[in-house]
Amino acid sequence: MIKPQLTLLLPLVLLMAGRWKIAAAWSATAAVLAIASLALIGGQGLDDYTALLNEAQHVTNNRYFTLAFLLGSGTLSYLAQGIVVAAAVVAAYMNRHASQSRVFALGIVATTFGATYWHLQDFTILVLAAWLFWRDAPPAWQRWWLLVIAVAGEFAWPLTPLPVRIVWWRKTGV
């Protein structure tokens, strides 16, 4: 199953990091998949899917790990998401000389942080981000901090999503 919301900011991050060929290929592939999907579900299917997405955004459990849970589902939440996108763009530009792994990890983490809805199973994408980051051979202190993030993700979520968000921010600056 393809879940594009797990990597929504990745093409923008790739583009801002100067990886325009990858971003162009990504966009072309996404366009082909979108057209094929629309052809398969038709107009009524698109209306049903849009209604389902609108409904899902109001379910508290879908927003628990998002900025909307902390800030409410109104203007403040959208402003915070805009700040996340701007920070991801700046971070991507600053990391334009970094490895592909670092840029991909940044795009995934930025998407996670700015998501409008998020489920527990969606956190599996962070395993990929951690692996990409780890294979870039970061300093030992960053590897240990990654362990702190994993522990926070496992044990802090019943409190509120705030501890998880803090360690994400400290790790990535996003």
N, C-alpha and C positions, 0 to 999 in steps of 0.2 A: 504494500500500500504506500502510495506516495503522499507525504504530508508536507506540502510546501511551506506551511507556516513555521516549520522548524528551522528553516534557513532563509527566511524572507529577506533579511538584510545582507546576506552573503553576496549577491551580485553587486550591490552598491559598494560594499567594502572592497570587493575585488576590483571594481572600476576605479575607485579612489586610490587604491594601492598601485595602480598602473598595470593591472592584469587585465587589460581590455580584451584580449583574445579569449581568455577564459570566460569573462563576463558576457561577451558576444555569443559564444557557444552556449552558455547557460541560458541566455535570453532566447536564442533560437530554439533550443530544446524545450524550454518552458512554453513558448508560443505554439509549437507543434502539439505538445501534450494538452494545452488549453483548448486548442481548436478541435482536437480529437475528442476531448471530454465533452465539449459543447455539442458536437455532432452526435455523440452517443446519447446524451441525456435530453437534448432538445430544449425548447423554450420553457415548457412546463416543468421539466426537471430542474432547470436553472432557477426558476421561481421558487420551487420547493426547497432547493438547496440554500438559496439566499434567506428564505424564511427560517430554515433550520439554524443557520449561522446567527441570525439576529436573536433567535430564542436562546441559543446556547450562550451568548454573551451575557445574559442576565442571570444565569445559574451561578450561584455563589461559589460552588466547588470549582467551576471552570476558571474563576478569577482569583482563586486563593493565592496562587503563586505569581500574580501579576501586580503591576503598579496600581491597577484599578482597585485591587483589594485594599491597598494601603491609602490611596488618595481619593477613592470614590470613582464612579464611572463617568464623571463629568469632564469639564474643561481642564481641570488640574491634571487629570490622568493623561489626557491627550497632549498637554503641554510637556509633561514628563517624558512621554514617548518621543516627542519631538527633540527633546534634549538628548535622549539616548541615541537617536539617529544622528544628531549633530556630533555627539561625542564619538560615535563609531566612525563617522566620516573623517573627523580629525585624527583619530587613532590610526585609521587605515592609511591616511596620507603620511603620518609620522612613521609608519611601519612599511613604507613602500619599498625599502631595501631589505626587509626581513624575508625569511623563507616563505614558501607557499604554505607550509604547515601553520606558521604563526598567523598569517593572514586569514586562512580558513577558520582557525580556532577563534580568532577575533570576531569574524562574521557570525559564527554560530552562537558565541556567548552574547554578543550584542542583540541578536534576534531573541534569545532566551530572556534577556533582561527587559526588552521592550515589548514582549508579547502581549496581545490583548486577551488571550485566554490560554490556559496551559493545564495539561493533565499530568498526573504522576508519571505515566508511561512516556511522556514527551521528554522527561529528563534523561532518557537513554541517549539522546543526541549529545549530551554533555560528555558521555564516555568517549565519543569520537573526538570532541574538542580537546579533552584531556590527553588522549593518545597523541593527537597532532601536536599539542603543546609539548608533551613529554619527549617526543621523538626529535624535537628541535634542540635537545640537550640544554635546557635552561639551567641556571645555577642551582646548587643544592637547596638554598633557602626557598626558591620558587617551587621546587618539587615538594618540599615539606608543606608549603602553603597550600599547594594543591591537595595534599592529604587533609589539611584543616577544612578545606572546602567540602571534600567528600564526607567527612565526619559531620560537619554542620548540616549538610544536605540530608543525611540519614537521621540525625537525632534532634535537630532543631525545628523541623517543620511543624510539629504539633504546637509549638509556642505561637508563632506567627511566621510568615515568610520573611520577616525582616532580617533575622540572622543570616539566612542564605543570601539575601540581596547584599548585605554588607560585605560578606566574603567575596562575592562576585565582583563587587565594585573595587575592593582592595586589590584583587588579583589582576583585573583587566583595565581598571580606570574607566570602565563603561558602566 
